[in-house]
């Protein structure tokens, strides 16, 4: 396990070093088990949605549920590199889908290359949740050209994977809808994506969600 973590870190650091700006994330090739691991995780999520008492699906829809829809896997949407933390994170609020305000801070940013351009997303910490180290304690919502057309209008979320201080993996193939997207938004307090995290490209990766149907 230690050797595997070292190799992953080495690959991500080399990806960052290869960019013209080492703080810009670059695509990194996935491991051999990547597609299989994602398929396994998606099947497990479908089963949870179908059978768990706390499933975000309405009860009446669970028996007929056939699984969540996704874009085809695309390794070019898998990035590795460093997150840029801000020296003085700015306190702010994020509005939820039910209109509530949740306290957070603009903690840092990620920049990544796409089609010869450098795109940027702000990274937040939700201050009403217990602090957790590394990527697990960070919140990265985003909207893009597909939002409200092929994906959930309030935006999708994607997790940063990595230990405290990085390097991190940012894999849009694992982007997912908030719980509010599945038919009973009044049950949840899902943070909406701030306008500043709207990308002017189509992120055709990850979960599509009910909107495309």
C-alpha positions in Angstrom: 0.0 0.0 0.0 2.8 2.4 0.9 4.6 1.6 -2.4 1.4 2.1 -4.4 0.8 5.6 -2.7 4.4 6.5 -3.5 4.0 5.6 -7.2 0.7 7.5 -7.5 2.2 10.6 -5.9 5.2 10.3 -8.2 3.0 10.2 -11.3 1.0 13.2 -10.2 4.0 15.2 -9.3 5.6 14.4 -12.6 2.4 15.5 -14.4 2.6 18.9 -12.6 6.2 19.3 -13.3 5.7 18.7 -17.0 3.3 21.6 -17.3 4.6 25.1 -18.3 3.2 26.2 -14.9 3.6 23.5 -12.2 0.5 24.8 -10.4 -1.7 23.9 -13.4 -3.1 20.4 -13.3 -2.5 18.2 -16.3 -4.2 15.0 -17.6 -2.7 11.9 -16.0 -3.2 8.4 -17.4 -5.4 6.2 -15.2 -4.2 3.0 -13.5 -5.1 -0.3 -15.1 -8.0 -0.9 -12.7 -9.5 2.5 -13.3 -12.5 1.5 -15.5 -13.2 -1.6 -13.4 -13.1 0.4 -10.1 -15.5 3.1 -11.4 -17.9 0.4 -12.7 -17.8 -1.3 -9.3 -18.4 2.0 -7.5 -21.4 2.8 -9.8 -23.0 -0.6 -9.2 -22.7 -0.1 -5.5 -24.2 3.3 -5.7 -27.1 2.0 -7.8 -27.8 -0.7 -5.2 -27.8 1.9 -2.4 -30.2 4.1 -4.3 -32.5 1.1 -4.9 -32.5 -0.4 -1.4 -31.3 2.0 1.3 -33.9 3.6 3.5 -32.2 7.0 3.1 -32.0 6.8 -0.7 -32.4 10.2 -2.3 -34.9 8.5 -4.7 -38.6 8.9 -3.9 -39.9 5.6 -2.5 -42.3 5.1 -5.3 -39.4 5.2 -7.8 -37.1 2.8 -6.2 -38.5 -0.6 -7.4 -38.3 0.5 -11.1 -34.9 2.1 -10.8 -32.5 0.7 -13.4 -29.4 2.7 -12.5 -27.9 6.2 -12.8 -27.0 7.4 -16.3 -23.4 8.4 -17.1 -21.3 9.8 -19.9 -18.9 7.3 -21.5 -15.6 7.1 -19.6 -13.0 9.6 -20.9 -9.5 9.5 -19.4 -8.7 13.0 -20.8 -11.0 14.4 -18.0 -8.7 12.9 -15.3 -6.2 15.4 -13.9 -3.4 15.3 -11.4 -1.3 18.0 -9.7 -1.4 20.6 -7.0 -4.2 22.7 -5.5 -3.4 26.3 -4.8 -4.5 27.3 -1.3 -5.1 30.9 -0.5 -3.0 32.6 2.2 -6.1 34.2 3.7 -9.2 32.2 2.9 -12.3 34.4 2.4 -15.5 33.7 4.5 -18.7 33.6 2.4 -22.0 31.7 2.2 -23.3 29.3 -0.3 -27.1 29.1 -0.9 -28.7 25.7 -0.9 -31.4 24.5 -3.2 -34.0 25.2 -0.5 -32.8 28.8 -0.1 -30.8 28.4 3.1 -27.3 30.0 3.6 -24.5 27.7 4.6 -21.2 29.2 5.9 -18.0 28.3 4.0 -14.7 29.8 3.0 -13.1 30.1 -0.4 -10.1 28.0 0.5 -8.1 27.7 -2.7 -8.3 27.0 -6.4 -7.5 24.4 -9.0 -6.4 25.2 -12.6 -6.3 22.6 -15.3 -5.6 22.5 -19.0 -8.3 21.8 -21.6 -8.0 22.1 -25.4 -5.0 24.5 -25.0 -6.7 26.7 -22.4 -6.3 26.9 -18.6 -9.6 26.7 -16.8 -10.1 27.5 -13.1 -12.4 26.4 -10.3 -12.7 27.7 -6.8 -12.4 25.2 -4.0 -14.4 25.6 -0.8 -14.6 24.4 2.8 -18.1 24.0 4.3 -17.7 25.4 7.8 -20.8 23.7 9.2 -19.3 20.3 8.7 -16.5 18.7 10.8 -13.0 19.5 9.5 -11.3 16.6 7.7 -7.8 16.5 6.3 -6.8 16.5 2.6 -9.2 16.3 -0.3 -11.9 14.8 2.0 -12.4 18.2 3.7 -12.7 20.2 0.5 -15.8 21.0 -1.6 -15.7 21.4 -5.3 -19.0 22.1 -7.1 -19.1 23.2 -10.7 -21.5 24.1 -13.6 -20.7 23.8 -17.2 -22.4 24.0 -20.6 -24.3 20.8 -19.9 -26.0 22.2 -16.7 -29.7 22.4 -17.0 -29.6 20.6 -20.4 -27.9 17.3 -19.9 -27.1 17.5 -16.2 -28.6 19.0 -13.0 -29.2 22.7 -13.3 -27.8 23.5 -9.8 -24.5 22.0 -10.7 -22.5 18.8 -10.0 -19.9 18.0 -7.5 -16.5 16.4 -7.9 -14.1 15.2 -5.2 -10.4 16.0 -4.9 -8.6 12.8 -4.0 -5.3 13.2 -2.1 -3.7 13.6 1.3 -3.2 16.9 3.1 -0.9 19.1 1.0 -1.4 17.1 -2.2 -0.7 16.1 -4.9 -4.4 15.6 -5.8 -6.4 13.7 -8.4 -9.3 15.6 -10.0 -11.3 13.1 -12.0 -14.5 14.5 -13.7 -15.5 10.9 -14.6 -16.5 10.7 -11.0 -18.6 13.9 -11.0 -22.0 13.3 -9.4 -25.3 15.1 -8.8 -26.2 16.3 -5.3 -29.0 14.4 -3.5 -31.5 17.1 -4.4 -31.4 16.1 -8.1 -33.3 12.9 -7.8 -36.9 13.9 -7.1 -37.3 15.1 -3.5 -35.2 18.3 -3.1 -37.1 19.3 0.0 -35.4 16.5 1.9 -31.9 17.9 1.5 -29.9 21.1 1.9 -27.7 20.8 -1.2 -25.3 23.7 -1.9 -25.9 25.3 -5.2 -22.8 25.9 -7.3 -21.7 29.6 -7.1 -21.7 31.4 -10.4 -17.9 31.9 -10.2 -17.5 28.1 -10.7 -19.3 28.0 -14.1 -17.1 26.6 -16.9 -17.7 27.7 -20.5 -17.0 24.2 -21.8 -19.1 21.0 -21.8 -17.8 18.6 -19.2 -19.1 15.4 -20.9 -17.9 13.1 -18.1 -19.4 11.7 -15.0 -23.0 11.4 -14.0 -25.6 12.9 -16.3 -28.6 12.7 -14.0 -32.4 12.9 -14.5 -32.2 16.2 -16.4 -31.1 14.6 -19.6 -34.2 12.4 -19.7 
